[in-house]
């Protein structure tokens, strides 16, 4: 991956890019409003274009508001103007129709936007100082079950969209050797457990997570009929005095370890190693920014790291794989298999004790 090796812009292009960065919060919010108020939609549906007055009539909004939004859309390359006719662009199409873009925008607006104001304090204090705009918890994870419904929806929508695309690809790998007992750490709402039960009729799963998440998973899995194959272990994984349950053929963690600092990852992996039965394996599904095929994917992951800094916990990130692999080694593990390019952006690591 050589996306970041060279600066290929001219001086003029670089200055233009700097202005786009300077006004980036304006661009984001104007784009969101153009999407949500219907302006991009009516332009997309009228491929021959619309006059300014026709746009006003179709969206039923004040002339002033439509004017400032449409003019902003021109500069943002969401809208074109020729002979007094407005049209939407390819970029506008993805803002409207692309699920990845919608999920990312909703997450940024509902979960992150206000809290990112405190990024500088978060970095200085090594705490998620922006989390106070959502609630008074040490990390966002203690508060997930208590977030307002629309914020909770955007958080889980973001989290699940990425993992859901990866699960079909990794299920055959994880269950190739028919593990009978699997420990799902950070099981969240129970989606991996549900997919596992449908894929393998014999596996028994224990979900280990915070009490709020355990309760959500318990409710979900019981309602759909898997109550006899699931167990739960409530714990705060950062409390090293709490031992992990043991005797598992497989330990599974999906988009979980990126929620922790390097020292915490090493501690968690050490305890995962001790939770394994003989010849057991640890399966880690993660998104590493340096393992991406596309520059846009790497960019998205690099920016998502700032959510962890300002809102989630203040000390974790979407890792560079080299940094993460050092943690694996320090925990007394060796990576025996690595599967890249899974789903949208994932890597599956299979680790065993040295």
C-alpha positions as CSV (number, residue, x, y, z in Angstrom):
1,X,0.0,0.0,0.0
2,X,1.6,3.2,-1.2
3,X,-1.2,5.7,-0.8
4,X,0.7,7.8,1.7
5,X,4.2,7.8,0.3
6,X,4.1,10.9,-1.9
7,X,2.6,14.4,-2.0
8,X,1.3,14.7,-5.6
9,X,-0.5,18.0,-5.4
10,X,0.6,21.3,-6.9
11,X,0.8,24.3,-4.6
12,X,-2.5,25.6,-5.9
13,X,-4.2,22.2,-5.4
14,X,-2.8,22.0,-1.9
15,X,-4.1,25.4,-1.0
16,X,-7.6,24.5,-2.3
17,X,-7.5,21.3,-0.3
18,X,-6.6,23.3,2.8
19,X,-9.7,25.4,2.3
20,X,-11.9,22.3,2.0
21,X,-10.4,21.1,5.3
22,X,-10.9,24.4,7.0
23,X,-14.6,24.4,6.1
24,X,-15.1,20.6,6.5
25,X,-17.6,20.9,9.3
26,X,-19.8,23.2,7.2
27,X,-19.5,20.7,4.3
28,X,-20.6,17.8,6.4
29,X,-23.6,19.5,7.9
30,X,-24.7,21.1,4.6
31,X,-24.4,17.7,2.9
32,X,-26.5,16.0,5.6
33,X,-29.2,18.7,5.3
34,X,-29.2,18.5,1.5
35,X,-29.7,14.8,1.9
36,X,-32.3,14.9,4.6
37,X,-34.4,17.8,3.4
38,X,-34.9,16.2,-0.1
39,X,-33.0,18.6,-2.3
40,X,-30.6,15.9,-3.5
41,X,-33.4,13.5,-3.9
42,X,-35.5,15.7,-6.2
43,X,-32.5,16.5,-8.3
44,X,-31.6,12.9,-8.7
45,X,-35.2,12.0,-9.7
46,X,-35.4,14.7,-12.3
47,X,-32.5,13.8,-14.6
48,X,-33.2,16.7,-17.0
49,X,-32.5,19.1,-14.1
50,X,-34.6,21.7,-12.3
51,X,-34.7,25.4,-12.1
52,X,-34.2,27.1,-8.7
53,X,-37.9,27.8,-8.5
54,X,-38.8,24.2,-9.2
55,X,-36.5,23.0,-6.5
56,X,-38.2,25.3,-4.0
57,X,-41.7,24.1,-5.0
58,X,-40.7,20.4,-4.8
59,X,-39.1,20.5,-1.3
60,X,-41.5,23.1,0.1
61,X,-38.8,25.1,1.9
62,X,-38.1,28.8,2.3
63,X,-36.3,30.4,-0.7
64,X,-33.4,31.6,1.4
65,X,-32.7,28.2,2.9
66,X,-32.8,26.5,-0.4
67,X,-30.5,29.1,-2.0
68,X,-27.7,28.8,0.6
69,X,-27.9,25.0,0.5
70,X,-27.8,24.7,-3.2
71,X,-25.0,27.2,-3.6
72,X,-23.0,25.3,-1.0
73,X,-23.8,22.1,-2.9
74,X,-22.2,23.7,-6.0
75,X,-18.9,24.2,-4.2
76,X,-19.0,20.8,-2.7
77,X,-19.5,19.2,-6.1
78,X,-22.8,17.7,-5.2
79,X,-24.7,19.9,-7.7
80,X,-24.0,21.4,-11.1
81,X,-25.4,24.5,-12.6
82,X,-25.6,25.2,-16.4
83,X,-28.0,27.5,-18.2
84,X,-30.0,28.1,-14.9
85,X,-30.6,24.3,-14.6
86,X,-29.4,22.4,-11.5
87,X,-28.5,18.7,-11.6
88,X,-27.0,16.3,-9.1
89,X,-23.6,14.7,-9.5
90,X,-22.1,11.2,-9.0
91,X,-21.0,12.2,-5.6
92,X,-24.6,13.2,-4.7
93,X,-25.7,9.7,-5.9
94,X,-23.5,8.0,-3.3
95,X,-24.6,10.4,-0.6
96,X,-28.2,9.4,-1.4
97,X,-27.9,5.7,-2.3
98,X,-24.8,4.2,-0.9
99,X,-25.4,2.4,2.4
100,X,-21.8,2.6,3.5
101,X,-21.9,6.4,3.1
102,X,-25.2,6.7,4.9
103,X,-24.1,4.6,7.8
104,X,-20.9,6.6,8.2
105,X,-22.7,9.9,8.0
106,X,-25.3,9.0,10.5
107,X,-22.6,7.7,12.9
108,X,-20.6,10.9,12.6
109,X,-23.6,13.1,13.1
110,X,-25.5,11.3,15.8
111,X,-22.6,9.9,17.8
112,X,-19.4,11.9,17.1
113,X,-20.1,15.4,15.9
114,X,-20.5,17.4,19.1
115,X,-18.0,15.3,21.0
116,X,-15.2,15.9,18.5
117,X,-15.0,19.5,19.7
118,X,-13.1,18.1,22.6
119,X,-10.5,16.2,20.6
120,X,-7.6,18.4,21.8
121,X,-8.5,17.9,25.4
122,X,-9.0,14.2,24.9
123,X,-5.5,13.8,23.5
124,X,-3.9,16.0,26.2
125,X,-5.7,14.2,29.1
126,X,-5.8,10.7,27.5
127,X,-9.5,10.5,28.3
128,X,-12.6,10.6,26.1
129,X,-13.5,14.2,27.0
130,X,-16.1,14.4,24.3
131,X,-18.2,11.6,25.8
132,X,-19.7,14.1,28.2
133,X,-22.1,15.3,25.5
134,X,-23.7,11.9,25.5
135,X,-23.5,10.9,29.2
136,X,-21.4,10.5,32.3
137,X,-19.6,7.2,31.8
138,X,-15.9,6.4,31.9
139,X,-16.2,4.9,28.4
140,X,-19.0,4.8,25.8
141,X,-19.4,1.1,26.3
142,X,-20.9,1.4,29.7
143,X,-23.5,3.7,28.3
144,X,-24.5,1.9,25.0
145,X,-27.6,0.5,26.5
146,X,-28.6,3.9,27.9
147,X,-28.0,6.1,24.8
148,X,-31.1,7.8,23.3
149,X,-32.6,5.5,20.7
150,X,-31.6,7.4,17.6
151,X,-28.0,7.6,18.8
152,X,-28.0,4.0,19.7
153,X,-29.4,3.1,16.3
154,X,-26.6,5.0,14.5
155,X,-23.9,3.4,16.8
156,X,-25.1,-0.1,16.2
157,X,-25.8,0.6,12.6
158,X,-22.1,1.6,12.1
159,X,-20.7,-1.3,14.1
160,X,-22.9,-4.0,12.6
161,X,-22.7,-2.8,9.0
162,X,-18.9,-3.6,8.9
163,X,-19.0,-6.8,10.8
164,X,-22.2,-8.2,9.1
165,X,-20.4,-8.0,5.7
166,X,-17.5,-10.0,7.1
167,X,-19.3,-12.8,9.0
168,X,-20.4,-14.9,6.0
169,X,-16.7,-15.1,4.9
170,X,-15.2,-16.0,8.2
171,X,-17.8,-18.5,9.6
172,X,-16.4,-21.4,7.4
173,X,-12.9,-20.6,8.7
174,X,-13.8,-20.5,12.3
175,X,-15.9,-23.6,12.3
176,X,-13.7,-25.6,10.0
177,X,-12.3,-27.6,12.9
178,X,-15.7,-27.9,14.6
179,X,-15.1,-26.2,18.0
180,X,-17.6,-27.4,20.6
181,X,-17.2,-24.5,23.0
182,X,-16.6,-20.9,21.9
183,X,-16.1,-17.8,24.0
184,X,-17.5,-14.7,22.3
185,X,-15.8,-11.8,24.0
186,X,-17.5,-8.5,23.4
187,X,-20.6,-10.3,22.1
188,X,-22.6,-7.1,22.0
189,X,-26.2,-7.8,20.8
190,X,-25.5,-11.5,20.0
191,X,-25.2,-11.2,16.2
192,X,-22.1,-13.5,15.9
193,X,-23.7,-16.0,18.2
194,X,-26.9,-16.0,16.2
195,X,-25.0,-16.5,12.9
196,X,-22.9,-19.3,14.5
197,X,-25.9,-21.2,15.8
198,X,-27.4,-21.1,12.3
199,X,-24.1,-22.2,10.7
200,X,-23.1,-25.0,13.2
201,X,-25.8,-27.0,15.0
202,X,-23.6,-28.3,17.8
203,X,-21.6,-25.3,19.0
204,X,-22.2,-24.0,22.5
205,X,-21.3,-20.3,23.0
206,X,-20.6,-18.1,26.1
207,X,-20.9,-14.4,25.6
208,X,-18.7,-12.3,27.8
209,X,-19.4,-8.6,28.0
210,X,-20.6,-5.8,30.2
211,X,-24.0,-6.3,32.0
212,X,-25.9,-3.9,29.7
213,X,-24.7,-5.7,26.5
214,X,-25.2,-9.1,28.0
215,X,-28.8,-8.2,28.7
216,X,-29.4,-7.1,25.1
217,X,-27.9,-10.3,23.8
218,X,-29.8,-12.5,26.3
219,X,-33.1,-11.0,25.2
220,X,-32.3,-11.2,21.5
221,X,-31.1,-14.8,21.5
222,X,-33.8,-16.1,23.8
223,X,-36.5,-14.6,21.7
224,X,-35.2,-16.3,18.5
225,X,-35.0,-19.7,20.2
226,X,-31.3,-20.2,21.0
227,X,-31.6,-20.0,24.8
228,X,-30.4,-23.6,25.3
229,X,-27.1,-23.1,23.5
230,X,-26.0,-19.8,25.0
231,X,-24.4,-18.9,28.3
232,X,-23.4,-15.5,29.6
233,X,-20.5,-14.2,31.7
234,X,-20.8,-10.6,32.9
235,X,-17.6,-8.8,33.6
236,X,-15.6,-5.7,33.1
237,X,-12.7,-7.0,31.0
238,X,-10.4,-4.2,32.1
239,X,-10.5,-5.5,35.7
240,X,-7.6,-7.9,35.6
241,X,-8.7,-9.4,39.0
242,X,-11.7,-10.9,37.2
243,X,-10.6,-14.3,35.7
244,X,-12.0,-15.5,32.3
245,X,-13.9,-18.7,32.1
246,X,-11.8,-21.5,30.8
247,X,-11.9,-24.7,28.7
248,X,-12.8,-23.2,25.3
249,X,-11.8,-24.7,21.9
250,X,-12.1,-21.2,20.4
251,X,-12.1,-17.6,21.6
252,X,-13.7,-15.1,19.2
253,X,-13.3,-11.3,19.2
254,X,-14.8,-9.2,16.4
255,X,-14.0,-5.5,16.2
256,X,-13.3,-5.7,19.9
257,X,-9.6,-5.3,20.6
258,X,-9.5,-2.0,18.7
259,X,-11.5,-0.7,21.7
260,X,-8.4,-0.9,23.9
261,X,-4.9,0.5,24.3
262,X,-1.9,-1.6,23.5
263,X,-1.2,-2.5,27.1
264,X,-4.9,-3.5,27.5
265,X,-4.8,-5.6,24.4
266,X,-1.8,-7.5,25.7
267,X,-3.5,-8.1,29.0
268,X,-6.7,-9.3,27.3
269,X,-4.8,-11.6,25.0
270,X,-2.9,-13.1,27.9
271,X,-6.1,-14.0,29.6
272,X,-7.6,-15.3,26.3
273,X,-4.6,-17.7,26.1
274,X,-5.3,-19.0,29.5
275,X,-9.0,-19.5,28.6
276,X,-8.2,-22.0,25.8
277,X,-8.5,-25.7,26.0
278,X,-5.5,-27.7,24.7
279,X,-5.0,-27.0,21.0
280,X,-7.6,-24.2,21.1
281,X,-7.3,-21.1,18.9
282,X,-8.0,-17.4,19.2
283,X,-9.8,-15.8,16.3
284,X,-9.5,-12.0,15.9
285,X,-11.5,-10.1,13.3
286,X,-10.1,-6.5,13.0
287,X,-9.8,-3.6,10.5
288,X,-6.2,-2.5,10.0
289,X,-5.8,0.7,8.0
290,X,-2.5,-0.5,6.5
291,X,-4.1,-3.6,5.0
292,X,-6.6,-1.9,2.8
293,X,-6.9,-2.2,-1.0
294,X,-8.4,1.3,-1.4
295,X,-7.3,4.6,-0.2
296,X,-10.8,5.6,0.9
297,X,-11.0,2.6,3.2
298,X,-7.7,3.5,4.8
299,X,-8.8,7.1,5.2
300,X,-12.1,6.1,6.8
301,X,-10.3,3.8,9.4
302,X,-7.7,6.5,10.2
303,X,-10.5,9.0,10.9
304,X,-12.5,6.5,12.9
305,X,-9.6,6.3,15.3
306,X,-10.4,9.9,16.4
307,X,-13.8,8.6,17.6
308,X,-12.0,6.3,20.0
309,X,-9.9,9.2,21.1
310,X,-12.6,11.8,21.8
311,X,-15.6,9.6,22.7
312,X,-15.1,5.9,23.1
313,X,-12.3,5.5,25.7
314,X,-9.5,8.0,24.9
315,X,-6.7,5.4,24.3
316,X,-7.5,3.0,21.4
317,X,-7.8,3.2,17.6
318,X,-8.1,1.3,14.3
319,X,-4.6,-0.1,14.4
320,X,-1.7,-0.4,12.0
321,X,-1.3,-4.2,11.8
322,X,2.4,-4.0,12.7
323,X,1.5,-2.3,16.0
324,X,-1.2,-4.9,16.7
325,X,1.1,-7.9,15.9
326,X,3.6,-6.7,18.5
327,X,0.8,-7.0,21.1
328,X,0.0,-10.5,19.9
329,X,3.7,-11.5,20.3
330,X,4.0,-9.9,23.7
331,X,0.9,-11.9,24.9
332,X,2.8,-15.2,24.2
333,X,0.8,-15.9,21.0
334,X,1.8,-16.6,17.5
335,X,-0.3,-15.8,14.4
336,X,-0.7,-19.1,12.4
337,X,-3.0,-17.7,9.8
338,X,-3.9,-14.3,8.4
339,X,-6.8,-13.7,6.0
340,X,-7.0,-10.2,4.4
341,X,-9.6,-8.5,2.2
342,X,-12.6,-9.9,4.1
343,X,-15.9,-8.1,3.6
344,X,-15.5,-4.4,3.4
345,X,-12.2,-4.0,5.2
346,X,-11.4,-6.8,7.6
347,X,-8.5,-9.1,8.5
348,X,-9.0,-12.4,10.3
349,X,-6.1,-13.5,12.5
350,X,-5.9,-17.0,13.9
351,X,-3.5,-17.2,16.9
352,X,-2.3,-20.0,19.1
353,X,-0.1,-20.1,22.3
354,X,3.7,-20.3,21.5
